[in-house]
């Protein structure tokens, strides 16, 4: 999404968690292209620096912080960094998260880590900057979610369900005060996580696409990023409480 497209968010400070690669990187680059000042958070320092050096980041203010948002310490570090070095966030893209396939008898550490990463940290990050948004009577909260039910056990699914439930209630609470809250649910997007964790076998990957995805291929990060930029813009001011799938017509006739 190029700078020639006037989205009405130039100069806004946007936070993208998990923003150094994959979907998050695509979102960060698209927001920079729309003229936003962009703060990205991720665990991989090298990936963060590579994202900062991307040509799409030129011409706007960009900031980066290395932190693990699956931990309370990582969230605390990020909030301190934003408050001290960056500023009050006006657009929050809660993208950090991850699939957690697990055994049905997986213990509390597996579930606790997944719930913190896929729900708690997003709520904490949003609640930190929500008062600033409400005071300005303008703000955007966009949560990148995913499937809430899986054929096999996955500790991320119930956490994603919690994220969507919380987002819907929050949207009702703040709609009249200029803040929108929406969820975007990606299908299979071509990323390291999808290729290495969910579909590492090429033949099985092609079989999955043929059986489940009407478009006939995995999506790209830009497919998510374009929607996120629109939801962040004034053009989407009457859209709130939505959960929008971006999945190439993926079939969900049965679990």
N, C-alpha and C positions, 0 to 999 in steps of 0.2 A: 504494500500500500504506500504509494509515493507521497512525497511532500506536497505535490501539486493538488492532492485531494484535501479540500478544506473540511476537516472534521470538527473544528471548533474546540479542540483540546490543546492547542499549542501553548506551551508554557506550564501546563499542569504537571504536577509531580506524580508519577506513576511508580508503584512498587510492583515488581514481579518476583515472586518467590519461586525457587527452582528455575531460575531464569538464565542459566548459563548454557543449556543445551536442549535439544528436542523441542517440544511444544513451547516451553518457557522462553527459550531463545527466540523462536519465531515471533512470539508475542512481544518480547522486549524490542526487537528490531522494528516491528510494525508500529509500535507506540512511538518509538523515536522518529520513524518516518512521518508520523502525524504531528510531530513537533513537540511531543512531551519531553520533559525532563524525566529520565528513567533511572530508577534504583533497582539493581538486581541482586538477589541473594542466592547462593548455591554453595555446595560443599567443595567443589573442585576449583582450586585457585587458578590452575592453568586454563581451564575452560572459561572461567570468569574473565580472565585477562584477554583471551581470544575474542570473546564476545564484545568486550569494550573496544577492541581494535577493529571491529567489523566496519566496513565503509558506511553502512546504514546508520551508524552511531555518530558520524561526523556532523557537526553543526548544532548539536544540542548538548546539554549537560547530562553526563552519565556517571553513575556511582556504582560501586560494587562492594559487597561484603561476603566473606567466606564464613559460613555458619551451618551447623547441622540442626535443621528445624525439627528433627525427630526428638530433640531434647529440650528441656526447659531452659538450660543454660544457653543453647543456641538461639532460642527465641528472645531471651533477655538481652543477649549480646546484640542481636539485630535491632531491637527496639532502642537500645541505648545509642547505637550507631546512627539510626535515623534521626532521633531527637537531637543528638549532639552535632552531627556533621552534615545532615542532609536537609531535613525540614519536615513539615506536616504533610503527610501523604494525602492526596486528593482522589487518586484512583488506586485501589488495591486489587491486584490479580493474585488470588490465592491458588497458585499452581503447584506448589510443592506437594508431593505425595508419591505413592508408589504401591504397586501390586504386591501382595504378601501371601502367595500360595502357602498353605500350611496343612499339617496333619489335623484330623478332627480332634485329637487330644492335645493339641499344642498348648503349652502352658502360658501363664500370665505374661511373661516377658514379651512373647510374640504379639499378643493381643494389645498389651499396653503400648508398645512401641508403634504399632500400626494406628491405634486410635489417636495417639498424640500427633503423629505425622499427618494423618489424613483428615483429622477434624480439629483437635484441640488447638494446635498452633495457628490454624486459620482463624478460629474464633478469637484467640488472644490478639493476633495481629490486627484484626478488624476492630475489636473493642478498644484498642489503644488509640486509633485515629478517628473512630466514629464521632467522638465529641467535637473534634475540629471540623469535620464535615457538616455536622448538624448546626454548628455555630455559623458556618458560611452558607448554610442551606443549599449545599451542592456537594455531591460525592458519588463515587461509584465503587461498588464491591462486586467483583466477578470471581466466582469460584469455579475452578476446573475440577469437575467431579469424575464420574464414571459409573460403571455398573454397580448396582446395589444388591444383586443376586447373582450367584455363580453356580455352575453345575457341580463344581468341586469346591472344597473349602478354601476360602481366601479371606484372610483377616482384614483386608482393606474394604471389603464390600459393606459390612455393617457400619464401618466408619464413614464411608461415602454416603450411606443412607442418613446417618446423623448429620452430616454436613448439609445435605439437601433439606432436611427437615428444619434445621436451625435457620438456614438461609431464607426459607419460605416465611417463617415467623418473623424474622428480622425485617424482611421486605414489608410486611404489613405494618410493623411498628414505625418505620421511618419514611414510608412513601409520601406522606404529606409534608415532609420537611426537606425535600429536595435531594434525597439520597435513594438511589436504586440498588437493588441487590438481586443478582441473577446467577444462575449456574449454567455452565456449558459442559455437556457430557460428550467427550470425544469417543468415537468408535476406535477402530484400529488405525492409529496414525504411525507412519513409518518413522520409527525412532529406535535408539539403541535398546531401550527397555522392552519394546514390543518384539524386536527381532531376537534379542538374546534371552529374554526371560519367558515371554509368552509363546513365541513361535520360532524357536531356534532351528528347526528342521525345514529346509526349503520346500521339499515335496509336500509336507503336511501343511505348510503355510499356504501353498497354492491351492490345496484341497479346501482349506478353511475359507479362503477368499471365494472360491467357486461356489461353495455351499451357502455362505452366509452374507456376502457383501454384494448387493445389487450393482454397485458401480464397477465391480470387477477389479478393484485394486485398493491398497491401503491409501489412506489420506496423507496429506502433507501438513507440517506445522502451520503453513500459511493458511490452510483451510480453517484452522481454529483462530489464528491471529486476526484475520479479517473480521470475523464476527466479534471478537473481543474489542477491537478498536471501535466498531460500530456501537456496541453496548456501552462503551466508555464515553461516547460522544453525546452532545445534546440532542442529536437526531433520535436517540433511543430513550429519551426522557420519560416516555409513557410505557416503557417495558420494565416491569419489575416483578419479582417473584417467579420468574420463568426458569424452567430447566430445559435447555435447548440441545437436542442431540445433533452431533455432526459426525455422521457415521456411514455416509455413502449408501443410505437405504439398507443398513444391516438388518437382516431378518431376526425378529425376536418372537417368533410364533410359539416357541417352547423353550424352556430353560435348558 
